[in-house]
Amino acid sequence: MKKLTKVTRRFLAVLTAIVTCISIVGSPVYAAETNTSAKALQDEPILTSAGDVIASTAGSFSGGYGSISTYLSRGNWNADIMVGTSGPAISGTVECFVVFPNGNRYNLGTIAASGAHTNLRTFTYCPSGTYTFNFVATTAKTVYVYARIYD
């Protein structure tokens, strides 16, 4: 086996260090989910990094449970999903879920029943199809909800 020169070994060492640094910087970081109150989620800042809205829907429900749906016409990589509540001030919380076209169900968080939204949740890939957003509330009053998928 041919021996590498001192300059070649140093070059490979520097190249390996650069590649390692780039891979670490570009790696996503995942935080553990924490149990936060609806009030804390309501106080989150307004969205600052969401892209264009590529699908959205809105509606209302009462009696403690409801759902709304929207259609995503084409698949999208690194899409963000957010849901929220609006309308008159009512007390209570709403637990929010999304069901993807393939049937996978994801929890989006718990928010106040009036005037709050979840944090953006990024999904690696959102396929085309119908997305159903399910809500479970601690109040039987009418809750106004909306859902958005961002590019």
C-alpha positions as CSV (number, residue, x, y, z in Angstrom):
1,M,0.0,0.0,0.0
2,K,1.3,3.4,-1.0
3,K,2.1,5.7,1.9
4,L,0.5,9.2,2.0
5,T,2.7,12.2,2.1
6,K,2.6,14.6,5.0
7,V,0.8,17.3,3.0
8,T,-1.8,14.8,1.8
9,R,-2.5,13.6,5.3
10,R,-2.9,17.1,6.6
11,F,-5.2,18.0,3.7
12,L,-7.4,14.9,4.4
13,A,-7.5,15.8,8.1
14,V,-8.6,19.4,7.4
15,L,-11.2,18.2,4.9
16,T,-12.6,15.7,7.4
17,A,-12.8,18.4,10.0
18,I,-14.7,20.7,7.7
19,V,-17.1,18.0,6.6
20,T,-17.8,17.1,10.2
21,C,-18.5,20.7,11.2
22,I,-20.8,21.2,8.3
23,S,-22.7,18.0,9.1
24,I,-23.1,19.0,12.7
25,V,-24.3,22.6,11.9
26,G,-26.8,21.3,9.3
27,S,-28.3,18.6,11.5
28,P,-31.8,19.2,12.9
29,V,-32.2,19.4,16.6
30,Y,-35.2,17.9,18.3
31,A,-36.5,19.0,21.6
32,A,-38.5,16.9,23.9
33,E,-42.2,17.8,24.1
34,T,-43.1,19.5,27.3
35,N,-46.4,19.9,29.0
36,T,-47.3,23.6,28.8
37,S,-50.5,25.3,29.7
38,A,-52.8,26.8,27.2
39,K,-52.0,30.3,28.6
40,A,-48.3,29.8,27.8
41,L,-49.1,28.7,24.2
42,Q,-51.4,31.7,23.8
43,D,-48.6,34.0,24.7
44,E,-46.3,32.7,21.9
45,P,-45.2,35.3,19.4
46,I,-46.9,35.7,16.1
47,L,-45.5,33.5,13.3
48,T,-42.3,34.8,11.8
49,S,-40.9,32.0,9.7
50,A,-43.9,30.5,8.0
51,G,-43.9,30.4,4.2
52,D,-46.9,30.8,1.8
53,V,-50.2,29.2,2.8
54,I,-50.7,26.2,0.5
55,A,-53.9,24.9,2.2
56,S,-56.3,26.3,4.8
57,T,-59.7,25.8,6.3
58,A,-61.9,27.3,9.0
59,G,-65.1,26.4,10.8
60,S,-66.7,26.0,14.2
61,F,-67.9,23.3,16.5
62,S,-69.8,22.9,19.8
63,G,-70.4,20.2,22.3
64,G,-66.8,19.6,23.0
65,Y,-65.7,17.9,19.7
66,G,-65.4,18.9,16.1
67,S,-63.3,18.6,12.9
68,I,-62.6,20.6,9.8
69,S,-60.8,19.4,6.6
70,T,-58.7,20.9,3.8
71,Y,-57.2,19.5,0.6
72,L,-53.5,19.7,-0.3
73,S,-53.3,19.6,-4.1
74,R,-49.7,18.5,-4.3
75,G,-47.1,17.0,-1.9
76,N,-44.8,19.4,-0.1
77,W,-41.4,18.9,1.6
78,N,-40.8,20.6,5.0
79,A,-44.3,21.9,5.3
80,D,-45.5,23.6,8.5
81,I,-48.9,23.0,10.1
82,M,-50.6,25.3,12.6
83,V,-54.1,25.5,14.0
84,G,-55.8,28.2,16.1
85,T,-59.0,29.4,17.7
86,S,-60.7,32.8,17.3
87,G,-64.0,34.5,18.1
88,P,-65.6,35.6,21.3
89,A,-63.8,35.2,24.6
90,I,-64.7,31.9,26.2
91,S,-62.9,29.9,28.8
92,G,-61.5,26.4,28.3
93,T,-58.9,24.6,26.3
94,V,-58.9,22.8,22.9
95,E,-56.6,19.8,22.1
96,C,-55.7,19.8,18.4
97,F,-54.8,16.9,16.1
98,V,-54.2,16.4,12.4
99,V,-54.9,13.3,10.4
100,F,-52.9,13.0,7.2
101,P,-54.2,11.4,4.0
102,N,-52.5,8.2,4.8
103,G,-54.3,7.9,8.2
104,N,-51.3,9.0,10.4
105,R,-52.5,11.1,13.4
106,Y,-50.4,13.8,15.0
107,N,-51.0,15.9,18.1
108,L,-50.5,19.6,17.5
109,G,-50.9,20.7,21.0
110,T,-53.4,22.2,23.5
111,I,-54.5,25.9,23.2
112,A,-56.9,28.3,24.7
113,A,-60.5,28.0,23.4
114,S,-60.4,31.6,22.1
115,G,-57.7,33.6,20.4
116,A,-54.8,31.3,20.5
117,H,-52.8,29.1,18.0
118,T,-50.4,26.2,18.2
119,N,-46.7,26.6,17.4
120,L,-45.7,25.7,13.9
121,R,-45.0,22.0,13.6
122,T,-42.7,21.0,10.7
123,F,-43.3,17.8,8.9
124,T,-40.6,16.4,6.6
125,Y,-43.2,15.5,3.9
126,C,-46.9,16.2,3.5
127,P,-48.4,14.2,0.7
128,S,-51.3,15.4,-1.4
129,G,-54.8,14.6,-0.2
130,T,-57.3,15.5,2.5
131,Y,-56.1,16.7,5.9
132,T,-58.6,16.4,8.8
133,F,-58.1,18.5,11.9
134,N,-59.8,17.2,15.0
135,F,-60.5,19.2,18.1
136,V,-61.5,18.2,21.6
137,A,-62.6,21.1,23.9
138,T,-63.2,21.4,27.6
139,T,-66.2,23.6,26.8
140,A,-69.5,22.8,25.2
141,K,-69.8,26.4,23.8
142,T,-69.2,27.2,20.1
143,V,-65.5,27.3,19.3
144,Y,-64.2,28.9,16.1
145,V,-61.1,27.2,14.6
146,Y,-58.8,27.4,11.6
147,A,-56.0,25.4,10.2
148,R,-53.2,26.3,7.8
149,I,-50.5,24.4,6.0
150,Y,-47.5,26.5,5.0
151,D,-44.9,25.8,2.3
